[in-house]
Amino acid sequence: MIAALEPGRTSWTAVLDAVRLGPDDDDIAVTAGQVRDVITRLIAAGHWRDGDPAILVIFDAGYDVTRLSFLLADLPAQVLGRLRSDRVMQRPAPPRQPHTVGRPRKHGGELALSDPATWPAPQLTTSTLTTRYGIAVTAAWDRVHARLTHRAAWLDHDGPLPVIEGTLIRLQVDHLPGDRDPKPVWLWCSAAGAPPAEVDRLWQAFLRRFDLEHTFRLFKQILGWTAPKIRDPHAADRWTWLIITCHTQLRLARPLTDDLRLPWERPAPPGTLTPARVRRGFRNIHATLPRLASAPKPGKPGPGRPPGSKNRHPAPRYDVGKTTKREHTLKARRERAG
């Protein structure tokens, strides 16, 4: 799913698109195509024009942000994602000395995120006092990139492998809710040469990504996204889009809903109702809307199959959607081809 985030602490998001992955799909290629379609629609609708800041697309750990940055390089977008703490990145290559023989260097040495001895002096450091996490200290390194090889996703790449440089950010906070000794968070952004204000904006924008988790919880617990036992994948797609439509209606009804809070809940100021509270008060708005459909006809369920009889029309079963195994190396591809 792709959702637009709001500034500030809120649990509201605007879900823009949803795609179901198949067993033969490349998740990064599908994600890049989905992001491209959404950005193209936003530009066509006039939400982004020439001269506006680049659209910031945020990914959590598990996405190959380097490859996504390469696939979306022609769009007015910046890619920001979280890195695993055991990743090994590469520093920029040093300037080429005159009268040097041989191929120019692409990399300037390893930067292991788990080994402070390999960290050079950061180009930027910032310190921000927050009300929720204490003092947030960031260190940023410019032109840091990953060392690509002809394996896995880059197996079919023609020509020399690119060097995709960006800004590496290490975020360390004093404390988290329920954790007095948190581990640092490593981020990588496709924008190279970010100034201190941009570095602070990037890690603060990444923290906004967790608002999408509230949306998933609302889909499942309040709107019943996973409640029906759907067998057909196309029916699951339709049900998902119905849930997204209901969530959009709730988001549009935010200024129209009264706060019907429970006795143990605190009063919410106007305009700050959560999605669950808006859904609770939506029934009062629904009574004032025009009736666009006729009233449902009363009916009773059919008799069903007689007890003891055999089911002669079993429901079809579908593949659960496990990922198809692919070759990750040239050697595996040659062995499969014989």
ZILINKA-V10397 format. One record per backbone hydrogen bond with DSSP energy under -1.0 kcal/mol. CO is the residue of the C=O (numbers start at 1). NH is the residue of the N-H. If there is no record, write none. Layout:
# ZILINKA-V10397
CO_NH ; CO_NH
This chain:
# ZILINKA-V10397
2_16 ; 2_17 ; 4_14 ; 14_4 ; 17_2 ; 22_25 ; 23_324 ; 26_30 ; 27_31 ; 28_32 ; 29_33 ; 30_34 ; 31_35 ; 32_36 ; 33_37 ; 34_38 ; 35_39 ; 36_40 ; 37_41 ; 38_42 ; 39_43 ; 40_44 ; 41_45 ; 42_47 ; 43_46 ; 49_52 ; 55_78 ; 57_80 ; 60_63 ; 63_65 ; 64_68 ; 65_69 ; 66_70 ; 67_71 ; 68_72 ; 72_75 ; 75_77 ; 76_55 ; 78_57 ; 79_190 ; 80_59 ; 81_188 ; 84_87 ; 87_113 ; 89_111 ; 90_145 ; 91_108 ; 109_91 ; 111_89 ; 112_115 ; 115_118 ; 116_119 ; 124_140 ; 126_138 ; 128_136 ; 133_174 ; 133_175 ; 134_130 ; 136_128 ; 137_172 ; 138_126 ; 139_170 ; 140_123 ; 140_124 ; 141_168 ; 144_166 ; 145_90 ; 149_151 ; 151_154 ; 152_155 ; 166_144 ; 167_189 ; 168_141 ; 169_187 ; 170_139 ; 171_185 ; 172_137 ; 176_179 ; 179_176 ; 185_171 ; 186_83 ; 187_169 ; 188_81 ; 189_167 ; 195_199 ; 196_200 ; 197_201 ; 198_202 ; 199_203 ; 200_204 ; 201_205 ; 202_206 ; 203_207 ; 206_209 ; 208_211 ; 209_212 ; 211_215 ; 212_216 ; 213_217 ; 214_218 ; 215_219 ; 216_220 ; 217_221 ; 218_222 ; 218_223 ; 219_225 ; 228_230 ; 232_236 ; 233_237 ; 234_238 ; 235_239 ; 236_240 ; 237_241 ; 238_242 ; 239_243 ; 240_244 ; 241_245 ; 242_246 ; 243_247 ; 244_248 ; 245_249 ; 246_250 ; 247_251 ; 248_252 ; 249_253 ; 253_256 ; 258_260 ; 259_261 ; 262_265 ; 269_272 ; 274_278 ; 275_279 ; 276_280 ; 277_281 ; 282_286 ; 283_287 ; 285_288 ; 306_309 ; 328_152 ; 329_333 ; 330_334 ; 331_335 ; 332_336 ; 333_337
